[in-house]
């Protein structure tokens, strides 16, 4: 399978896409299959990004709580209770 793309000029909203197959798929079917694979890959990437972003927000909230409370035990002297 061979693909080639040509963009005449960045200011021209036009692209020429040439697809050559070995005959087992039509060029249209080849492009549709690739587009489906790209959508699935980008969907997975998007889900992973959202998961990592949510985990980072959760970690940031924990860090802010610790800073405001004065440590992991919630008081400014690190859990010594005035000692």
C-alpha positions in Angstrom: 0.0 0.0 0.0 1.3 3.4 -0.9 0.0 6.8 0.2 1.1 10.3 -0.7 -0.1 13.7 0.2 0.6 17.0 -1.3 -0.3 20.4 0.0 0.0 23.0 -2.7 0.4 26.0 -0.3 -0.3 26.5 3.4 -2.8 29.3 2.6 -4.8 27.1 0.3 -7.2 24.8 2.1 -6.7 21.9 -0.3 -4.9 18.6 -0.1 -4.3 16.0 -2.7 -4.2 12.4 -1.3 -3.1 9.5 -3.5 -3.7 6.0 -2.4 -2.5 2.9 -4.1 -3.3 -0.6 -2.8 -2.4 -4.1 -3.7 -6.0 -4.9 -4.8 -7.2 -6.6 -1.6 -8.8 -3.4 -0.6 -10.2 -0.5 -2.5 -8.4 2.8 -1.9 -11.6 4.1 -0.2 -11.7 1.1 2.2 -8.1 1.5 3.0 -8.6 5.2 4.0 -11.8 4.3 6.0 -9.9 1.6 7.9 -7.0 3.9 8.7 -9.4 6.6 9.8 -11.1 4.2 12.1 -7.7 3.1 13.6 -6.7 6.7 14.1 -10.0 7.6 15.9 -9.5 4.6 18.1 -5.9 5.5 18.9 -6.7 9.1 19.6 -9.7 8.1 21.7 -7.4 5.9 23.8 -4.8 8.7 24.1 -7.6 11.1 25.1 -8.8 8.7 27.8 -5.3 8.2 29.2 -4.7 11.9 29.2 -7.9 12.6 31.1 -7.0 9.9 33.6 -3.5 11.3 34.2 -4.9 14.9 34.4 -7.5 13.8 37.0 -4.8 12.0 39.0 -2.6 15.1 38.9 -5.4 17.3 40.1 -6.0 14.9 43.0 -2.3 14.9 43.9 -2.3 18.7 43.8 -5.3 18.9 46.1 -3.5 16.6 48.6 -0.4 18.8 48.4 -2.5 21.9 49.0 -4.3 20.3 52.0 -1.0 19.3 53.5 0.5 22.8 53.1 -2.6 24.4 54.6 -2.9 22.0 57.5 0.8 22.0 58.3 1.8 18.5 57.3 0.4 15.1 56.9 -1.0 14.9 60.4 -3.0 18.1 60.0 -1.1 20.3 62.5 1.8 22.7 62.2 4.2 20.8 64.5 4.1 17.6 62.5 2.0 15.6 65.0 4.0 16.4 68.2 0.9 17.9 69.9 2.8 20.6 71.6 5.8 18.6 72.8 
